[in-house]
Every structure is written in structure tokens, then in C-alpha cells.
Amino acid sequence: MSWLLAPAVLAALVLGMARLHASDKAPDAAPTGGGKKPAGGAPPVTVVTAAATRGDIRTYLTGLGAVTPLATVVVHSRVDGQLMKVLYVEGQLVHQGDLLAEIDARPYRAQLLQAQGQLARDEALLAEARVDLERYQRLLRQDSIAKQTVDQQAALVKQYEGTVELDRGQIDAAAVNVEYTRITAPVTGRVGLRLLDPGNIVHAADSNGMLVITQLQPITVVFTLAEDNLQPVYQKLSAGEKLVVDAFDRAGQKKLATGTLLTLDNQIDPTTGTVKLKAVFPNEDNQLFPNQFVNARLQIDVEHDVTVVPDAAVQRSAQRTFVYLVKPDHTVTVRPVELGATEGDRTAVRSGLAPGDLVVVSGVDRLQEGSRVEIPAARADAKG
């Protein structure tokens, strides 16, 4: 029976080959939307583009830092006594000279009155001794009294004069103690949590103090940079240039404040190979808080009026850097470029591009010299 099936199998094979040959000769279907088929038979590559612009590019040096207040004052009592009043609220912003607390001043006012009374008595004795000295001096000119008596009286006047000066010093000391019973703010800043309540006995020798005031405006940030970056910073700082410093949050995404570089340390840390720098910030909105961790970004240079492209448009190989430039006929060409500084997601192009040139920023993995591209945004604009 097998010899009877052979002609049928052969006929089926011939019919299949004829259909395959006919399909190869069939004309290509038209592209979707009625467009022309791209050269070479390859469909256009959908890409995202951006135009080169002209602008400024800033060069930054970034270092880790911490917010450091210009002044942190632990307020102590200068006299012993009972704390009578606390006139501040925890967390309050106080100004230099504001009254914060009062200590019982009655013992010190009593001492002041005693010193004033002692002075009055000694001034009276001094006045009497001076009158007697004048009388004795007249008698000595008349040769009616011994010179020794006059000398003794002159010494007594000097003694009383010294006693009066001592009394005045005691009055001043007592007056100072009375003033010390009023605790005032030595600096402008924010008050911390209360350490003592009214009714407690305070002493000048207490180690903990009564309260802590931290200056917040202005405030500084101490950060570090690698020693390799020291020379350009030092040269600009020595030349009197005002270097801008931005403080960013821990993630480096949100800018908290802008200030200026104040100074740098006088030595490099040999264990880390870094140097410390200090920047000062007005901190008018209190975005910086003492001991807060920040990322400090120091602006070291600015390239003005340069051609700028998105950093995603720049392609790098072992031999060169280049971009895919979109030509008017919607094909791309490989354009070598010389790059400048990079700021964020923008890169300066020193040569190879001009403002307005269209470069590919997404979809470059499927491109080569002469590839046709499709720009959805541009096509949508044309249809609109």
C-alpha cells in the first residue's frame, strides 16, 4: 500500500512550496497610519529627545557636615539663694538682656544697706580727722604743738581715706550681688528644657546650671572635604571671594538653607585625609537645628553662557563621549562632544553642539548611525 501513497505525499509537498514562493513575492503591507516604510526595512525607533540650551553650570564640592551653633551657653547663678521666679517658657526664643529668673535678693539688699551705713560712718570720721589735721597744722605754724602730733593726725586721715575706699568697694560688691539675683539672657537664642523650678535653692557652684541657651541665628555648619580639594578652596578664600554653601537634608534632596563659607581649619586630619570647613547661615526660618546632620555643597566655580544638555543624552565609550543628534529628516547621527562640568542632571558641552540642537535622551540602546527615529511628542504636536 505504501507505493500507492507516494504520489499523494509528493503532490502535497509541491503544493506547499508553491504557496511559500507566492507569499515571498507578495507586496509589503503599508506601515500603520499610511506612512512610508523606513529605509532598509527597519521600523523607526521611538525615542525621547531634548533640545540643547544655553545657561550657567556651577561646579560643586560636597561634604558631610553637622550644624554647630555659634554659641551654647549654660546659664549659672552667680549667687546662692532661693529661686523665686522663672520667667521663661521652655523652647522660647529670648533676646540678650531678657529677664529669665529671679533669686531671693533680700539678703543681698541687706548687705548693701550695711555697706552703705559703714561708708557713711567712716566718711564722717574722715571729715573729723581732716578738720583736726588742719587745726594741728595751724598750731604747728605757731609753734604751739609738737610736729609728731601733726604727723600722727595726717596718718589717721590717710587711714580713714583707705577705710572709705574699702567701704565703697563693699557697696559695689553688694550692689553687684543684688544685680546677680536677676538672671538675664547672655545671648540671643532658644531656651532648652527647664532644669530648675521655683522654690529650689541654687548655688553658684552648681555644675548643671539653671538653663541652656543655644544661638540659632546665625548658625554654622562644619563639614569636611577631601584634602585634594583644599587648594582651589584656599586660593579663592584667600583672594576674598565669597563662596556660596548650600545645606541639604540627610537624603541630599531638599535644600534647607544657603550661606557662605566662613573659614577652614588649619590642619588636615591624617586619619581621614580630610579638612574641616565652616560655613555660616542666617537661618532666619530656623531650618537648621543644632547637631543636625546635613550635606554641605560648596560652589567652587561657574561656567557662564555655555551649551547645556541633559546628562542622560551623553553616551560614553572607551574612546570618546558622544550624543545622538536628530537631523531634520528624523534620522540620527553620532556627534562627538567635549564635556564641561556637570550640575545635577545637566552637563555643559564645550564643543560639538549648539543651542537648539535636538539630542536623544531615552531609547539610545537601539540606535546606530543613520537610524530613523520617531518622536511621539513632536508627532502629537504636528497632529494637534
C-alpha positions as CSV (number, residue, x, y, z in Angstrom):
1,M,0.0,0.0,0.0
2,S,2.9,2.4,0.6
3,W,3.6,2.7,-3.1
4,L,0.1,3.9,-3.6
5,L,0.6,6.8,-1.0
6,A,3.9,8.1,-2.5
7,P,2.3,10.2,-5.3
8,A,-0.1,11.8,-2.9
9,V,2.7,12.9,-0.5
10,L,4.8,14.2,-3.4
11,A,1.8,16.3,-4.6
12,A,1.3,17.8,-1.1
13,L,4.9,18.9,-0.9
14,V,4.9,20.6,-4.3
15,L,1.7,22.5,-3.4
16,G,3.3,23.7,-0.1
17,M,6.4,25.0,-1.8
18,A,4.3,26.9,-4.4
19,R,2.3,28.7,-1.7
20,L,5.5,29.7,0.2
21,H,7.0,31.1,-3.0
22,A,3.9,33.1,-3.7
23,S,3.9,34.6,-0.2
24,D,7.6,35.8,-0.6
25,K,6.6,37.7,-3.8
26,A,3.6,39.4,-2.1
27,P,4.0,43.2,-1.7
28,D,4.8,44.5,1.8
29,A,1.9,45.8,3.8
30,A,1.8,49.6,4.3
31,P,3.0,50.9,7.7
32,T,0.4,51.7,10.3
33,G,-1.0,55.1,9.7
34,G,-0.3,55.1,6.0
35,G,3.4,56.2,6.4
36,K,6.2,55.2,4.2
37,K,8.3,52.2,5.1
38,P,11.7,53.3,6.5
39,A,14.9,52.9,4.6
40,G,16.5,49.5,4.9
41,G,13.2,47.9,6.0
42,A,13.8,48.7,9.8
43,P,10.9,50.4,11.6
44,P,11.6,53.8,13.3
45,V,12.8,53.7,16.9
46,T,10.6,55.6,19.3
47,V,12.8,58.0,21.3
48,V,12.6,60.8,23.8
49,T,14.5,64.0,22.8
50,A,15.6,67.2,24.4
51,A,16.9,70.4,22.9
52,A,20.3,71.8,23.9
53,T,20.0,75.1,25.7
54,R,22.3,77.9,26.8
55,G,22.8,78.6,30.5
56,D,25.2,78.6,33.5
57,I,26.7,75.4,35.0
58,R,28.0,75.5,38.6
59,T,30.8,73.3,39.9
60,Y,30.2,72.0,43.5
61,L,32.2,70.2,46.1
62,T,30.1,68.1,48.5
63,G,30.9,67.1,52.1
64,L,29.2,65.6,55.1
65,G,28.7,68.0,58.0
66,A,26.8,68.9,61.2
67,V,25.0,72.1,62.3
68,T,27.0,73.8,65.0
69,P,25.7,76.8,66.9
70,L,27.9,79.9,67.3
71,A,27.2,80.0,71.0
72,T,25.8,77.5,73.5
73,V,25.6,79.0,77.0
74,V,24.8,77.1,80.2
75,V,23.4,79.8,82.5
76,H,24.5,79.5,86.1
77,S,23.6,81.5,89.1
78,R,26.4,83.8,90.4
79,V,24.9,83.9,93.9
80,D,23.4,81.5,96.4
81,G,19.7,81.7,97.3
82,Q,16.2,80.5,96.7
83,L,14.8,80.6,93.1
84,M,11.8,82.8,93.4
85,K,10.5,83.2,89.8
86,V,11.1,81.5,86.4
87,L,10.1,84.0,83.6
88,Y,10.8,82.0,80.5
89,V,8.9,79.2,78.7
90,E,10.7,76.0,77.5
91,G,11.7,76.4,73.9
92,Q,11.2,80.2,74.0
93,L,13.3,82.4,71.7
94,V,14.9,85.0,74.1
95,H,17.0,88.1,73.3
96,Q,20.1,89.2,75.0
97,G,19.3,91.0,78.3
98,D,15.8,89.5,78.7
99,L,15.0,88.6,82.3
100,L,14.8,84.9,82.8
101,A,14.6,84.2,86.5
102,E,14.9,85.9,89.9
103,I,16.6,84.7,93.1
104,D,15.7,86.0,96.6
105,A,17.5,89.3,96.8
106,R,16.7,90.3,100.3
107,P,19.9,89.0,102.0
108,Y,22.0,90.9,99.4
109,R,20.0,94.1,99.7
110,A,20.6,93.9,103.5
111,Q,24.3,93.6,102.9
112,L,24.1,96.6,100.6
113,L,22.4,98.7,103.3
114,Q,25.1,97.6,105.8
115,A,27.9,98.6,103.4
116,Q,26.2,102.0,102.8
117,G,25.9,102.6,106.5
118,Q,29.5,101.7,107.1
119,L,30.5,104.1,104.4
120,A,28.5,107.0,105.9
121,R,30.1,106.4,109.3
122,D,33.7,106.2,108.0
123,E,33.1,109.3,105.8
124,A,32.1,111.2,109.0
125,L,35.2,110.0,110.8
126,L,37.4,111.1,107.8
127,A,35.8,114.5,107.8
128,E,36.5,115.0,111.5
129,A,40.1,113.8,111.1
130,R,40.7,116.3,108.3
131,V,39.4,119.2,110.4
132,D,41.7,118.2,113.3
133,L,44.6,117.9,110.9
134,E,44.0,121.5,109.6
135,R,43.8,122.7,113.2
136,Y,47.0,121.0,114.2
137,Q,48.8,122.4,111.1
138,R,47.9,125.9,112.2
139,L,49.1,125.3,115.7
140,L,52.4,123.9,114.3
141,R,53.0,127.1,112.3
142,Q,52.5,129.0,115.6
143,D,55.0,126.6,117.2
144,S,52.2,125.6,119.7
145,I,52.2,121.9,119.1
146,A,54.7,119.1,118.5
147,K,55.3,118.1,114.9
148,Q,54.8,114.4,115.9
149,T,51.1,115.1,116.8
150,V,50.6,116.6,113.3
151,D,52.2,113.6,111.7
152,Q,50.0,111.2,113.6
153,Q,46.9,113.1,112.6
154,A,47.9,113.1,109.0
155,A,48.4,109.3,109.2
156,L,44.9,109.0,110.7
157,V,43.4,110.9,107.8
158,K,45.1,108.5,105.3
159,Q,43.8,105.6,107.3
160,Y,40.2,106.9,107.2
161,E,40.6,107.6,103.5
162,G,41.5,104.0,102.9
163,T,38.6,102.8,105.0
164,V,36.2,104.9,102.9
165,E,37.5,103.4,99.7
166,L,37.1,99.9,101.2
167,D,33.5,100.8,102.1
168,R,32.8,101.9,98.6
169,G,34.2,98.7,97.2
170,Q,32.0,96.7,99.6
171,I,29.0,98.7,98.4
172,D,29.8,98.0,94.7
173,A,30.2,94.3,95.5
174,A,26.9,94.2,97.4
175,A,25.2,96.1,94.5
176,V,26.6,93.5,92.0
177,N,25.2,90.7,94.1
178,V,21.8,92.3,94.1
179,E,22.0,92.6,90.3
180,Y,23.1,88.9,90.1
181,T,19.8,87.9,91.7
182,R,18.2,88.8,88.3
183,I,19.2,86.1,85.8
184,T,19.3,87.6,82.3
185,A,20.0,86.1,78.9
186,P,23.6,86.5,77.9
187,V,22.9,85.8,74.2
188,T,20.0,85.7,71.8
189,G,18.8,82.2,71.2
190,R,16.4,79.4,72.1
191,V,15.9,78.2,75.6
192,G,16.1,74.5,76.3
193,L,14.2,72.4,78.7
194,R,13.8,73.7,82.3
195,L,16.3,72.4,84.7
196,L,15.1,74.0,87.9
197,D,11.7,75.0,89.3
198,P,10.8,77.9,91.6
199,G,11.4,77.2,95.3
200,N,14.7,75.3,94.8
201,I,17.9,76.6,96.4
202,V,20.6,77.4,93.8
203,H,24.3,77.8,94.3
204,A,27.0,79.5,92.3
205,A,28.9,76.2,92.5
206,D,26.2,74.1,90.9
207,S,27.6,72.1,88.0
208,N,24.4,71.6,86.0
209,G,23.3,75.2,85.7
210,M,19.8,76.7,85.6
211,L,19.1,76.5,81.8
212,V,20.8,76.3,78.4
213,I,20.5,78.9,75.6
214,T,21.6,78.0,72.1
215,Q,22.1,80.7,69.5
216,L,20.3,79.8,66.3
217,Q,20.6,83.0,64.2
218,P,23.1,83.0,62.7
219,I,24.3,79.4,62.8
220,T,27.2,77.5,61.3
221,V,27.8,74.1,59.6
222,V,31.1,72.3,60.0
223,F,31.8,69.9,57.1
224,T,34.7,68.0,55.6
225,L,36.3,67.9,52.2
226,A,39.0,65.7,50.8
227,E,42.5,67.2,51.0
228,D,42.8,67.0,47.2
229,N,40.1,69.8,47.0
230,L,41.9,72.1,49.5
231,Q,44.0,74.2,47.2
232,P,41.2,75.6,45.0
233,V,39.1,76.4,48.0
234,Y,42.0,78.0,49.9
235,Q,43.0,80.1,46.9
236,K,39.6,81.5,46.4
237,L,39.1,82.1,50.1
238,S,42.5,83.9,50.4
239,A,41.5,86.1,47.4
240,G,38.5,87.3,49.3
241,E,35.9,85.5,47.1
242,K,32.5,84.9,48.6
243,L,31.9,81.2,48.2
244,V,28.3,80.0,48.4
245,V,27.4,76.9,50.5
246,D,24.1,75.1,50.3
247,A,22.9,72.8,53.1
248,F,20.8,69.8,52.1
249,D,19.0,67.3,54.3
250,R,20.3,63.8,55.1
251,A,19.0,62.4,51.8
252,G,20.6,65.2,49.8
253,Q,17.3,66.0,48.1
254,K,15.8,69.1,50.0
255,K,17.8,72.3,50.2
256,L,17.5,73.6,53.8
257,A,19.5,76.9,53.7
258,T,22.0,78.9,51.8
259,G,25.0,80.5,53.4
260,T,28.7,81.5,52.8
261,L,32.0,79.8,53.6
262,L,33.5,81.4,56.7
263,T,36.8,79.7,57.1
264,L,38.7,76.4,57.1
265,D,40.7,74.5,59.6
266,N,44.5,74.9,60.0
267,Q,45.4,71.3,59.5
268,I,44.4,68.1,57.7
269,D,43.2,65.1,59.6
270,P,45.8,62.4,58.8
271,T,43.4,59.6,59.7
272,T,40.8,60.5,57.1
273,G,42.7,62.7,54.7
274,T,40.1,65.4,55.0
275,V,40.0,69.1,56.2
276,K,37.2,70.8,58.1
277,L,35.4,73.9,56.8
278,K,32.9,76.1,58.5
279,A,30.1,77.9,56.7
280,V,27.7,80.5,58.3
281,F,24.0,80.7,57.6
282,P,21.4,83.4,58.5
283,N,18.9,80.6,59.4
284,E,16.1,83.1,59.6
285,D,13.5,80.4,59.1
286,N,15.2,78.0,61.6
287,Q,15.5,75.2,59.1
288,L,18.9,74.3,60.6
289,F,19.0,72.8,64.1
290,P,22.0,72.3,66.3
291,N,23.7,68.9,65.8
292,Q,21.6,68.2,62.7
293,F,23.3,66.1,60.0
294,V,23.4,67.8,56.6
295,N,25.1,67.5,53.2
296,A,27.0,70.7,52.5
297,R,27.5,71.7,48.9
298,L,30.2,74.3,48.2
299,Q,30.0,76.2,45.0
300,I,33.6,76.4,43.7
301,D,33.2,77.7,40.1
302,V,30.6,78.8,37.5
303,E,30.7,78.3,33.7
304,H,28.6,81.1,32.2
305,D,26.6,81.1,29.0
306,V,27.5,77.5,27.9
307,T,25.6,74.9,25.9
308,V,23.8,72.6,28.2
309,V,22.2,69.2,27.6
310,P,20.6,66.6,29.9
311,D,23.2,64.3,31.3
312,A,21.2,61.3,30.0
313,A,21.9,62.4,26.5
314,V,25.7,61.9,26.9
315,Q,27.0,58.5,25.8
316,R,30.4,57.3,26.8
317,S,32.7,54.8,25.3
318,A,36.4,53.9,25.8
319,Q,37.5,56.2,23.0
320,R,35.1,59.2,23.2
321,T,32.0,60.8,24.5
322,F,29.1,61.5,22.1
323,V,25.4,62.2,21.7
324,Y,22.8,61.0,19.1
325,L,21.9,64.2,17.2
326,V,18.5,64.1,15.5
327,K,18.6,65.6,12.0
328,P,15.7,67.3,10.2
329,D,14.9,64.1,8.2
330,H,14.3,62.2,11.6
331,T,17.5,60.2,11.3
332,V,20.3,60.3,13.9
333,T,23.9,60.8,13.6
334,V,26.7,60.2,16.1
335,R,28.1,63.5,17.2
336,P,31.3,63.6,19.4
337,V,31.3,66.2,22.1
338,E,33.7,67.7,24.6
339,L,32.1,67.9,28.0
340,G,32.4,70.5,30.8
341,A,31.1,70.5,34.3
342,T,28.0,68.6,35.4
343,E,25.4,70.1,37.7
344,G,22.7,67.7,38.9
345,D,21.2,66.2,35.7
346,R,22.7,68.8,33.4
347,T,26.0,68.7,31.6
348,A,27.9,71.5,29.9
349,V,29.1,70.8,26.3
350,R,32.1,72.9,25.3
351,S,32.2,71.8,21.7
352,G,30.1,69.6,19.3
353,L,26.7,71.1,19.8
354,A,24.9,74.4,19.6
355,P,21.8,75.6,21.5
356,G,18.7,74.3,19.8
357,D,20.2,71.0,18.6
358,L,17.9,68.0,19.3
359,V,19.5,65.1,21.1
360,V,18.2,61.7,22.2
361,V,17.9,61.2,25.9
362,S,15.9,57.9,26.0
363,G,15.9,54.9,23.7
364,V,19.6,55.2,22.7
365,D,20.2,51.4,23.2
366,R,18.6,50.6,19.9
367,L,20.2,53.4,17.9
368,Q,23.2,53.5,15.5
369,E,24.4,55.8,12.8
370,G,21.6,56.7,10.4
371,S,18.8,55.1,12.4
372,R,15.3,56.5,11.8
373,V,13.6,57.8,14.9
374,E,10.0,58.6,15.9
375,I,9.4,61.3,18.4
376,P,5.9,60.9,19.8
377,A,5.7,64.3,21.3
378,A,6.7,66.0,18.1
379,R,4.2,63.9,16.1
380,A,1.4,64.7,18.5
381,D,2.1,68.4,18.2
382,A,2.0,68.2,14.5
383,K,-1.4,66.5,14.6
384,G,-2.7,69.0,17.0
